[in-house]
Amino acid sequence: MASFSKEIVIDVDRLNKTEALGMSIRWGDLTKAVSKAVLQSKIVQGIVLAQSHHTTTVLILSENEQGLLETDVGKMLRRLF
């Protein structure tokens, strides 16, 4: 079984910023960076594992839909807090 590992460093200052529940939430679309890593791997079939090494980071897999953060994620955060 083939495997490939690639560290993708994200510059948080270049991410989108949204205020919700008195918190500053930074978010961005990582699709291009992950797709580039998959192409570099030369692996044609398999799965991608994305993880963060930071304890306060959340990775959400979803369509890049305009209202996602402002509506759906915002509602979820209000229920949690």
C-alpha positions, 0 to 999 in steps of 0.5 A: 500500500502506498502512502504520502505525507505533506505538511500544508502550512496555513498563514492565518493572516490570509484567512477569511475572518468572521465574528460570531458570538463575540469570537473571531473565527478564521476560515478558508478553503483548503481544496487547492492546497490539498488537491495539489498535495494529492497530485504530488503524491502520484497516488490515483486511488485512496483516501485523504486524511487531513488533520491539524496539530493545533488543539483549537483548530477545527477542520470541517468537510463541506461544499464551499457554499457561501452561507455555510459559515454565516448560517449553518456553522453560526447556528451550530456554535450558538447551540454549543455555547 
